[in-house]
Each structure stands twice: as C-alpha cells, then as structure tokens.
Amino acid sequence: MTNETNQTMIPRNAVKQCNECRKRVPYTISCSKCPENIPYQVLTGEGCPEFEAKEPQK
C-alpha cells in the first residue's frame, strides 16, 4: 500500500454513475450541482437525483 496523503493523493472518481454524467467536473471529485464533493447517497449506490447522461461521442 502506498503512503498517499491528502496533499499527494490524485482525486479519483470511482462512482460509475458520476463518470457517465455530463455535470461532472473533469479531474475532480465534484460536479456542477455538487461542487464540494459527491453526495453520500451517490457513494452508497442509491443513485443521483441530478444525473444527466453524457451524449454519445461520434
């Protein structure tokens, strides 16, 4: 295990639904509706009421 701290850690968004949402801010663990962080209900798998699917890339 690595010795990452808050200062050296690269934020990773492991919530699949967030990765597929158009509101997610790239390279952060936030979105335009939740600028502070991902809500607890989303982290526990309950789904996000603000979810908007990304448009498919051509």
A tleap script that builds the chain and sets N, CA, C and O, in Angstrom:
source leaprc.protein.ff14SB
mol = sequence {
  NMET THR ASN GLU THR ASN GLN THR MET ILE
  PRO ARG ASN ALA VAL LYS GLN CYS ASN GLU
  CYS ARG LYS ARG VAL PRO TYR THR ILE SER
  CYS SER LYS CYS PRO GLU ASN ILE PRO TYR
  GLN VAL LEU THR GLY GLU GLY CYS PRO GLU
  PHE GLU ALA LYS GLU PRO GLN CLYS
}
set mol.1.N position { 0.847 -1.179 0.000 }
set mol.1.CA position { 0.000 0.000 0.000 }
set mol.1.C position { 0.890 1.239 0.000 }
set mol.1.O position { 1.933 1.271 0.654 }
set mol.2.N position { 0.480 2.218 -0.714 }
set mol.2.CA position { 1.254 3.450 -0.783 }
set mol.2.C position { 0.936 4.348 0.397 }
set mol.2.O position { -0.080 4.177 1.071 }
set mol.3.N position { 1.801 5.287 0.631 }
set mol.3.CA position { 1.621 6.243 1.719 }
set mol.3.C position { 1.116 7.571 1.178 }
set mol.3.O position { 1.766 8.602 1.351 }
set mol.4.N position { -0.031 7.551 0.530 }
set mol.4.CA position { -0.591 8.783 -0.015 }
set mol.4.C position { -1.239 9.599 1.100 }
set mol.4.O position { -1.837 9.043 2.021 }
set mol.5.N position { -1.116 10.897 1.008 }
set mol.5.CA position { -1.767 11.802 1.936 }
set mol.5.C position { -2.719 12.682 1.145 }
set mol.5.O position { -2.778 12.592 -0.081 }
set mol.6.N position { -3.450 13.515 1.825 }
set mol.6.CA position { -4.358 14.433 1.145 }
set mol.6.C position { -3.614 15.379 0.215 }
set mol.6.O position { -4.178 15.841 -0.777 }
set mol.7.N position { -2.360 15.673 0.524 }
set mol.7.CA position { -1.586 16.592 -0.295 }
set mol.7.C position { -1.021 15.916 -1.546 }
set mol.7.O position { -0.830 16.583 -2.563 }
set mol.8.N position { -0.751 14.612 -1.496 }
set mol.8.CA position { -0.147 13.912 -2.629 }
set mol.8.C position { -1.143 13.060 -3.403 }
set mol.8.O position { -0.828 12.583 -4.493 }
set mol.9.N position { -2.304 12.869 -2.874 }
set mol.9.CA position { -3.297 11.996 -3.497 }
set mol.9.C position { -3.905 12.644 -4.738 }
set mol.9.O position { -4.250 13.826 -4.728 }
set mol.10.N position { -4.032 11.858 -5.804 }
set mol.10.CA position { -4.727 12.318 -7.002 }
set mol.10.C position { -6.191 11.943 -6.826 }
set mol.10.O position { -6.491 10.762 -6.646 }
set mol.11.N position { -7.117 12.900 -6.871 }
set mol.11.CA position { -8.530 12.564 -6.698 }
set mol.11.C position { -9.010 11.640 -7.809 }
set mol.11.O position { -8.773 11.888 -8.991 }
set mol.12.N position { -9.676 10.591 -7.412 }
set mol.12.CA position { -10.232 9.652 -8.377 }
set mol.12.C position { -11.724 9.507 -8.104 }
set mol.12.O position { -12.144 9.375 -6.954 }
set mol.13.N position { -12.498 9.533 -9.139 }
set mol.13.CA position { -13.931 9.387 -9.007 }
set mol.13.C position { -14.285 7.947 -9.355 }
set mol.13.O position { -14.319 7.576 -10.528 }
set mol.14.N position { -14.546 7.144 -8.341 }
set mol.14.CA position { -14.819 5.729 -8.552 }
set mol.14.C position { -16.310 5.448 -8.716 }
set mol.14.O position { -16.704 4.290 -8.856 }
set mol.15.N position { -17.131 6.472 -8.703 }
set mol.15.CA position { -18.570 6.278 -8.837 }
set mol.15.C position { -18.910 6.237 -10.320 }
set mol.15.O position { -18.824 7.251 -11.014 }
set mol.16.N position { -19.299 5.057 -10.802 }
set mol.16.CA position { -19.530 4.875 -12.229 }
set mol.16.C position { -20.585 5.842 -12.770 }
set mol.16.O position { -20.416 6.395 -13.857 }
set mol.17.N position { -21.656 6.046 -12.030 }
set mol.17.CA position { -22.712 6.949 -12.498 }
set mol.17.C position { -22.158 8.357 -12.709 }
set mol.17.O position { -22.523 9.013 -13.685 }
set mol.18.N position { -21.297 8.831 -11.832 }
set mol.18.CA position { -20.707 10.166 -11.981 }
set mol.18.C position { -19.827 10.238 -13.225 }
set mol.18.O position { -19.813 11.254 -13.921 }
set mol.19.N position { -19.098 9.168 -13.503 }
set mol.19.CA position { -18.229 9.152 -14.673 }
set mol.19.C position { -19.024 9.247 -15.966 }
set mol.19.O position { -18.481 9.660 -16.991 }
set mol.20.N position { -20.286 8.878 -15.939 }
set mol.20.CA position { -21.143 8.913 -17.121 }
set mol.20.C position { -22.059 10.134 -17.153 }
set mol.20.O position { -22.915 10.241 -18.031 }
set mol.21.N position { -21.888 11.057 -16.202 }
set mol.21.CA position { -22.755 12.232 -16.091 }
set mol.21.C position { -22.114 13.443 -16.753 }
set mol.21.O position { -20.907 13.658 -16.645 }
set mol.22.N position { -22.929 14.225 -17.432 }
set mol.22.CA position { -22.418 15.421 -18.114 }
set mol.22.C position { -22.080 16.552 -17.151 }
set mol.22.O position { -21.383 17.490 -17.539 }
set mol.23.N position { -22.548 16.494 -15.912 }
set mol.23.CA position { -22.298 17.558 -14.943 }
set mol.23.C position { -20.975 17.393 -14.201 }
set mol.23.O position { -20.557 18.312 -13.497 }
set mol.24.N position { -20.312 16.264 -14.337 }
set mol.24.CA position { -19.055 16.005 -13.642 }
set mol.24.C position { -17.975 16.960 -14.128 }
set mol.24.O position { -17.857 17.224 -15.324 }
set mol.25.N position { -17.179 17.481 -13.177 }
set mol.25.CA position { -16.054 18.347 -13.498 }
set mol.25.C position { -14.823 17.450 -13.663 }
set mol.25.O position { -14.416 16.786 -12.709 }
set mol.26.N position { -14.221 17.422 -14.868 }
set mol.26.CA position { -13.070 16.538 -15.102 }
set mol.26.C position { -11.926 16.788 -14.122 }
set mol.26.O position { -11.664 17.924 -13.728 }
set mol.27.N position { -11.254 15.710 -13.740 }
set mol.27.CA position { -10.091 15.727 -12.844 }
set mol.27.C position { -10.419 16.199 -11.438 }
set mol.27.O position { -9.539 16.662 -10.713 }
set mol.28.N position { -11.682 16.083 -11.052 }
set mol.28.CA position { -12.079 16.433 -9.688 }
set mol.28.C position { -13.013 15.344 -9.162 }
set mol.28.O position { -13.361 14.404 -9.877 }
set mol.29.N position { -13.404 15.491 -7.919 }
set mol.29.CA position { -14.388 14.585 -7.338 }
set mol.29.C position { -15.673 15.359 -7.065 }
set mol.29.O position { -16.314 15.183 -6.029 }
set mol.30.N position { -16.035 16.211 -8.007 }
set mol.30.CA position { -17.224 17.046 -7.842 }
set mol.30.C position { -17.953 17.207 -9.171 }
set mol.30.O position { -17.504 16.725 -10.211 }
set mol.31.N position { -19.078 17.892 -9.109 }
set mol.31.CA position { -19.838 18.191 -10.321 }
set mol.31.C position { -20.430 19.593 -10.195 }
set mol.31.O position { -20.295 20.245 -9.160 }
set mol.32.N position { -21.076 20.040 -11.247 }
set mol.32.CA position { -21.625 21.396 -11.215 }
set mol.32.C position { -22.757 21.550 -10.203 }
set mol.32.O position { -22.976 22.652 -9.700 }
set mol.33.N position { -23.472 20.492 -9.895 }
set mol.33.CA position { -24.559 20.557 -8.908 }
set mol.33.C position { -24.066 20.326 -7.484 }
set mol.33.O position { -24.688 20.793 -6.530 }
set mol.34.N position { -22.958 19.613 -7.334 }
set mol.34.CA position { -22.398 19.309 -6.013 }
set mol.34.C position { -20.929 19.712 -6.005 }
set mol.34.O position { -20.061 18.841 -6.074 }
set mol.35.N position { -20.623 21.008 -5.923 }
set mol.35.CA position { -19.241 21.480 -6.059 }
set mol.35.C position { -18.302 21.054 -4.926 }
set mol.35.O position { -17.089 21.003 -5.129 }
set mol.36.N position { -18.823 20.755 -3.765 }
set mol.36.CA position { -17.962 20.378 -2.638 }
set mol.36.C position { -17.442 18.949 -2.760 }
set mol.36.O position { -16.243 18.712 -2.614 }
set mol.37.N position { -18.325 18.003 -3.025 }
set mol.37.CA position { -17.946 16.606 -3.180 }
set mol.37.C position { -19.156 15.784 -3.614 }
set mol.37.O position { -20.256 16.318 -3.762 }
set mol.38.N position { -18.952 14.503 -3.814 }
set mol.38.CA position { -20.038 13.615 -4.230 }
set mol.38.C position { -20.931 13.339 -3.018 }
set mol.38.O position { -20.422 12.996 -1.951 }
set mol.39.N position { -22.250 13.480 -3.162 }
set mol.39.CA position { -23.155 13.243 -2.029 }
set mol.39.C position { -23.078 11.798 -1.523 }
set mol.39.O position { -22.816 10.875 -2.294 }
set mol.40.N position { -23.309 11.618 -0.227 }
set mol.40.CA position { -23.244 10.298 0.400 }
set mol.40.C position { -24.185 9.305 -0.268 }
set mol.40.O position { -23.825 8.141 -0.445 }
set mol.41.N position { -25.393 9.747 -0.644 }
set mol.41.CA position { -26.361 8.828 -1.255 }
set mol.41.C position { -25.831 8.263 -2.565 }
set mol.41.O position { -26.142 7.123 -2.910 }
set mol.42.N position { -25.044 9.027 -3.294 }
set mol.42.CA position { -24.464 8.556 -4.550 }
set mol.42.C position { -23.347 7.562 -4.260 }
set mol.42.O position { -23.226 6.545 -4.944 }
set mol.43.N position { -22.532 7.849 -3.253 }
set mol.43.CA position { -21.442 6.955 -2.884 }
set mol.43.C position { -21.949 5.598 -2.412 }
set mol.43.O position { -21.271 4.586 -2.590 }
set mol.44.N position { -23.118 5.569 -1.823 }
set mol.44.CA position { -23.668 4.305 -1.328 }
set mol.44.C position { -24.474 3.565 -2.384 }
set mol.44.O position { -25.059 2.522 -2.095 }
set mol.45.N position { -24.513 4.094 -3.615 }
set mol.45.CA position { -25.158 3.388 -4.710 }
set mol.45.C position { -26.638 3.651 -4.866 }
set mol.45.O position { -27.306 2.943 -5.620 }
set mol.46.N position { -27.174 4.646 -4.180 }
set mol.46.CA position { -28.600 4.935 -4.269 }
set mol.46.C position { -28.968 5.714 -5.524 }
set mol.46.O position { -30.151 5.859 -5.833 }
set mol.47.N position { -27.979 6.215 -6.248 }
set mol.47.CA position { -28.259 6.993 -7.454 }
set mol.47.C position { -28.301 8.473 -7.158 }
set mol.47.O position { -28.489 8.894 -6.017 }
set mol.48.N position { -28.124 9.242 -8.192 }
set mol.48.CA position { -28.083 10.690 -8.041 }
set mol.48.C position { -29.330 11.314 -8.672 }
set mol.48.O position { -29.630 11.038 -9.834 }
set mol.49.N position { -30.054 12.143 -7.935 }
set mol.49.CA position { -31.242 12.789 -8.495 }
set mol.49.C position { -30.896 13.832 -9.559 }
set mol.49.O position { -31.769 14.226 -10.333 }
set mol.50.N position { -29.651 14.281 -9.613 }
set mol.50.CA position { -29.221 15.304 -10.568 }
set mol.50.C position { -28.540 14.709 -11.802 }
set mol.50.O position { -28.019 15.457 -12.629 }
set mol.51.N position { -28.533 13.382 -11.945 }
set mol.51.CA position { -27.818 12.717 -13.048 }
set mol.51.C position { -28.365 13.092 -14.418 }
set mol.51.O position { -29.575 13.079 -14.642 }
set mol.52.N position { -27.455 13.428 -15.331 }
set mol.52.CA position { -27.790 13.671 -16.741 }
set mol.52.C position { -26.748 12.929 -17.566 }
set mol.52.O position { -25.558 13.229 -17.469 }
set mol.53.N position { -27.172 11.972 -18.371 }
set mol.53.CA position { -26.247 11.167 -19.148 }
set mol.53.C position { -25.530 12.016 -20.196 }
set mol.53.O position { -26.107 12.929 -20.786 }
set mol.54.N position { -24.239 11.682 -20.410 }
set mol.54.CA position { -23.465 12.357 -21.449 }
set mol.54.C position { -24.008 11.950 -22.806 }
set mol.54.O position { -24.570 10.867 -22.968 }
set mol.55.N position { -23.834 12.836 -23.780 }
set mol.55.CA position { -24.211 12.488 -25.145 }
set mol.55.C position { -23.145 11.556 -25.723 }
set mol.55.O position { -21.958 11.754 -25.464 }
set mol.56.N position { -23.539 10.554 -26.492 }
set mol.56.CA position { -22.534 9.652 -27.066 }
set mol.56.C position { -21.590 10.405 -27.986 }
set mol.56.O position { -22.009 11.269 -28.757 }
set mol.57.N position { -20.299 10.063 -27.896 }
set mol.57.CA position { -19.317 10.707 -28.760 }
set mol.57.C position { -19.362 10.099 -30.131 }
set mol.57.O position { -19.589 8.899 -30.286 }
set mol.58.N position { -19.145 10.938 -31.140 }
set mol.58.CA position { -19.222 10.472 -32.519 }
set mol.58.C position { -17.879 10.002 -33.008 }
set mol.58.O position { -17.755 9.573 -34.155 }
savepdb mol mol.pdb
quit
